Amino acid sequence: MTKLVATLIGLVWVIALSAQSDVDVFLIARNTGEKVLSNNDTIRVFGFAENLGSQPGVPGPTIVANEGDSVHIDVWNVSQGAPHTIHLHGLDVDQQNDGVPHLSFDIPHMDHGFYHFKAPHAGTYLYHCHVASTIHVQAGMYGLIIIRPTDGGNTTWNNGYYYHKEFSFFLSEIDTTWHTDSVLEHDHDTSFAIHYVEIPKFDPQFFLINGFSDQQLAENQVVLNSESGSRNYIRLTNIGYCGTRVILPPSLNAKIIDSDGRPLPEIEYSDTVYVYPGERYGLLTEANEELTDSIEFQYFDLNTGQIKNSQFIPVNIEGFNSVVDENMDNSPLVVLPNPFADSFIIKTQLEQNSSVNIIVSDVTGKIVTTHYEGDVLVGEYYCELGEGIKNNGTYFVTLIVDGRTVSTVSIIKQ
């Protein structure tokens, strides 16, 4: 191996390692929380908080990391009753860090428990307590985990689909008869992590999205607001005990692209997706016109299939994404030649010092190649692309300046 090759390999490793970092998460497990329901009643909940001065949220704090990051979770259990754990649902971690108490450890009152893992494939995951999990999950001890691509950018995963906006909808239910001291204050067997208490039949009265229901959704901005021409990435997660049928407006042109943290082998074009307990799905939507509508979430009984409730999230597509047609005289992006055979040149006029990012995607929205320049000075900017584009057909070149999409043009490879 020559010194030059060895130096280049070393440089690649340095760049790769520099893109990774440590993510430190601190969670406080509490069993003295309160939650206000949509009818203004208050119930007792368990949950996770980020400090002693705040109520444990339902769901708990979202954990966010980039693929390859080293994640360290410190859980401090200040609950007076049963111990708790963190189960990293869907993540590829070793047994010691998987949060199943009788296979690893649990966290007694006033103790700390520590979980460590390297963030795996970008995707949507979740965490929850695995001590007497039937009760503790219903009590509110759960939260979302989002693993982003290595660079933390607006793509679904490394070399995945580019999107403009992202929305997460976390589904669950509440049966208030389970949120009483007689159910929540239970004995615990550390050998089997079960509870010895008479559990009422599960019959939820409240159906939640991101912890809210009914009028609370609009009050807490649980909505999908976007623009025509914008590509939106929707994360759907179900931690409840009901199945949920999610029905999107046809005008959103929904595509189901991933399931349980992994890309689907083929895109499924559908405006309806069934999300069962523990499942996660990723959808891309892109409306071609302005519209006012809603996404319906139908919660159904897993045994009977009976719909128990429907919740609605408003959809407001207003205005248009700042996309400039390549035939307009004032287009900031010029691509030559078009059609192209092997490569093409991109030329743009920058009116200020900017950070330039160029993305080439196919007709499904999948990224074919990217070019990131970083800080570029005022004036004309050129770059040459084309490598990685193997098949003939139509592609789209998107120019992003300072994090904002300013132009998209179509090109043809032939």
N, C-alpha and C positions, 0 to 999 in steps of 0.2 A: 504494500500500500504506500503510495507516494505521500510526501508531507502535505501536498496541496489537498489531496483527497481526504486525508485525516483531518486537516484543518477545517474543510468544508463540512465533514460529518460532525465535528465538534461544534461548529457554528450552528448547524441545524438543531442539535440537542440543546444548546443554550437558548435558542429562540423558542423551542418547544417548551422548555422548562420555565422560561420567563413568562409564558402565557398562562401558566398555572399558578395557583395561589392557595393559601389556607383560608378556609371559611369557618369562623367560630360562631356557634349558635348557643345562646343561653336561654333555657326554658325553665319556668317554675311550674311544677305540678301542684294544683290546688283542688280541694274538694269543697270549697266554700263560696263558689261563684253564684251569681244570679243572672238570669236572662229574662228580658222583657219580651213577651210574645206579641203577635200582631193584634190581639184583643186587649192588650195592656196588662194582662196578668203577668206576674213574676214567678218564675220557678227556680228551683235550686239546680245548679249544674256543676260538674267537674270540668276542668280544662287546663290549658297551658297559657301562661302569661309571660311577658318579658321582664317584668319587675314586680316587686311586692305592692306597689301602689296602684296597680291596674287590675281590673277584673279579668279573669280568664275568658278569652273570646271563644265563641262557637261559630265557626271553626277557630283553631289556634293560629298563631303566626305562620305565615308562609315561609318556607325555607327555600332559598334560591342559591344555586351555584352553577358554575360552568363545568362542562365535561372535562375531566382530568383534575379538577380541584380536590384538595384534601379537606374533607369536611369533619369538624369536631363538634359534637353536641354535648353540652353539659346540662344535665337535668337535675334540678334541685327539688326534692319532694318535701313540700311543707304541709302536705295533707296529714290530718290527724288519724286517718283510718288505714285503709289497705295500702300496700305498696303500689308502685307504678313502674311502667317500662315505656320505651319507645320502640315500636315495631316499624321498620322501614319497608313499607308495603310496596313490593314490586322491584325494589332495588337489589342488585346483585352484591350482597355483603356476606361476610363469613358468619358462622353460627353465633359467635360471641357477641356480635353487634346486631343481631337480628331481633332482639327484644322479646323473644319467647322465654318467659321467666324460668321454667324448669329445665330449659336447655342452655341457658346462659346465666342470667342473674336478674333480680328485681331490685328496686330502690326503696328501702324502708324510709319511714318518717325522718326528716331532717338530714338524710344522707344525699350525696351526689352520685349520679351514675353518668358514665362517659361512654359515648359511642363515636367510632371513627370509621370513615370509609372514603374511598376515592370515588368521586362522582362518575358514574358510568355513562352509558349512552344518553344523549340529550332526550328528554321526554318528560311526561307528566307522571308523578308518583304521589304517594301520600304516606303519612305516619299516623299511628294511633297507639294507645295503651293496649298491651296484650295481657294484662292482669284482669281476670274476670271480664274479658273483652266484650261479652254480650251486653253487660251493664255499662262498663266504662266508656265504650264507644257511644252508646245512646246518651250517656251522661254529658258528652261533649269533648272527650279527650281525643281529638283528631285534628289534623291540619294537612295542608297541601305542600308537596315538594316539587319544585320546577328545576330541572337541569337544562341549562341552555347550551348552545354549541360552544366549542372551545373559545371562540373570540367574543362570546356574549352578545352577538349581534342578532338582528331580526331575521333569522332563518330558523326553520323548525328543528334542524339538526345539521351537523357538518355536511355541506354540499346538499342540503335539503331545499325547501321551498322558502323563498323570500316573502315576507309579509310586512304590511304597513302598521297594523294595529293588532293587539292581542287582548283576548278576553278569556277569563276563567270563570266557570260556573260549577260550584261545588254543591252536590245534591245530598240531602239527608231529610230525616223526619223527626218529630218529637211526639212521644206519647207521655202526657203529663203524669199519668199514674205511675210511671217508672221514675219520676223525679221527686220521690218522697223519701223520707228518712228510712222507712221500713224496707225499701229496696236498696237504696244507696249505701246504707250503713250495714254492710254484710261482713260475715266472717270470710277468711281467706285461707286456702290450703296451698302452701308453697310447693307441694309436690306435684299438684295437677293444675294449679291456677284456675280453680273453679270456685263457685260460690254456693253457699247453702242458704237459700232464701226462696220463698215462693214468689216466682215472677208472674205478674199478671199477663194475660194474653196481650200481645203487641197489637195495639189498635191506635195508630197515630192520629192526632187531631190537627197537627201543624206540619206543613210540608215546606222545606227550606231550600233556598238557593243562596249560597254564600252566607248562611245563617239567618236569612230573612224570609218572610212570606207575605203574601197579599200586598197591602199598601206600603209595607216596609221596603219592598223592592225598589219602588220609584223614589222613596224618601232617602234611600241609601245609595242611589245611583247604580243599582244593578240593572243596567241597560246596555244595549248595543247601539252606540252612536258612531257613525262613520260617514264616508263620502262615497259617491258613485265613482267606480273605478279603483277604489282602494281594496287591497286584498287583506282580509282579516283572518287571524288564526284563533280558533275557539277551542279551549281545553274543557272537556266535560269529565267530571269525576263524580262517582257515586259511592258514598260511605254509608248510605241508609240501609234499611231492611226491605225496602220496596224496589221493584224494578221501575225504571223511568223511560218512557217513550218521548223522545225529543223531536218535535216537529218544527222545522224551519220554513219560512216563507219561500216558495219556489223561486222568487226573484233574486234570492241571495246566491243561487247557483252553487249550492253546497257540494263539497267533495270531502269524503272521509279518507284521510291519508295515513293515520296511525292509530294503533291500539295498544294499550298497556305499555307505553314507553318504547314501542318499536314501529318502524314504518310497515304499512301493509304491503304485501307483494304487488298488489294492483290497486289503483285508485277506485273507490266505489262512489259513483255519482248518485246521491240520494238526498232528499230533504228530510228523511226520517232516520233516526238512529236509536237503538235500544241500548241503554246503559244499565247493566245489572250491578248488584252490590260488589264493590271492590274494583270495578272496571274503570278504565280511563280511555277516552277517545280524543283524537285531534281532528278538527275540521278546518278546511279553508272555505271562505265565502268571498264572493266578489260580485256586488250588484252593478248592473250596467245603467241603472237609472235611479232617480230619487224615489223613495217610498217611505210610508209610515205603516208599520205592521207590528207583529209580535212573534216571539218564539214561544210555543206551547210546550210545557213539561207535564206529561201525564204520568202520575204515580200510580202503579198498579200492584195488586196483591200477587205475590209470586206463586201462591197455591191455586188461586181461583182465576187469575188474570183480570179480576174486576178493577176498574179504574176507581181509585179512592179519592183523587183530587187532581185538579189542574192548576198550575201556576203559569203566569205569563210575564215574559220580559219584553219591554218595549223595544222595537227596532226603528231607529230613525236614520235614514240615509238622506242626508241633506248636503247640497253643494257637490262639487266635483273635485276629485284629486287633481293636483296640478300636473297634468300630463299634457305635453305639447305635441301636436301632430308633426311628423317629419316634413310635411309639405308646406308648413307655415314658414313665412319668411323670417320670423323672429325666433325660430327654434334655437335653443342654446346648445343643441346636440346635432352633429352631422356625422353620418356613418357612410364611408366610401370604401370600396365599391358596394353597391347594393343592387342586384344580388352579388354574392361573393363566392369564391371557390375554396381558397385555403385560409385566408386571413382578411381582416378589414381594419381600417384606420378610423379611430374616433377623434373628432375635433370638437372642442367646445370653447366658448369665450367666457372667462371668469372675470367678473367685475370687482371682486375683492379676494383677498387671501382666503382660501377655502380648504376644507378637507373633502377630497373627492373619492367616491366609491362607485364603481361601475359593475353592474350585475347583468349577466346574460342568462335568460331563462327560456325554456321551451314553451309550447302552447299550453301545457298542463300547469305551468308555474314552477316547475322544477328547475333549480339553478344548474346551469351547465358549466359556467365558469364565472369567476369574479376577478376584479382588478381593483386593488386598493392602493392609492397613491399617497395618502396622508396629506400633509400641508402642501398646497400648491399656490404659487404666487399669482398675482393679477396678470391677465393676458390670455393668449391662446394656449390651450393645452392639448397635446396629442398623445395617443397611446395606440398600440397595435394589439389586437386580440384575434382569436380564432382557434387557437389550440384547445383541444378538448371538445370541440364541436365536430362530431364524427359523421352524423347523419344529415342527409339533405332535408330541407323543410323550412318552416317559418320559425323565427326566434324573436325575442324581444330584448332590446338593450335599454337598461334603465340607468339613468344618471342620478346619483344621490350626492348632493352638495351640503355639507355641514349637517348631515343626518336627515335632510329633507329631499323627497323625490321631486325633481324639477322637470324631468323629461323622460319619456319612453318612446322609442321608435321601433318599428318592426323591420326585420331584415330577413333575407332569404338566402339559404345556402343551396347551391346547385352545382 
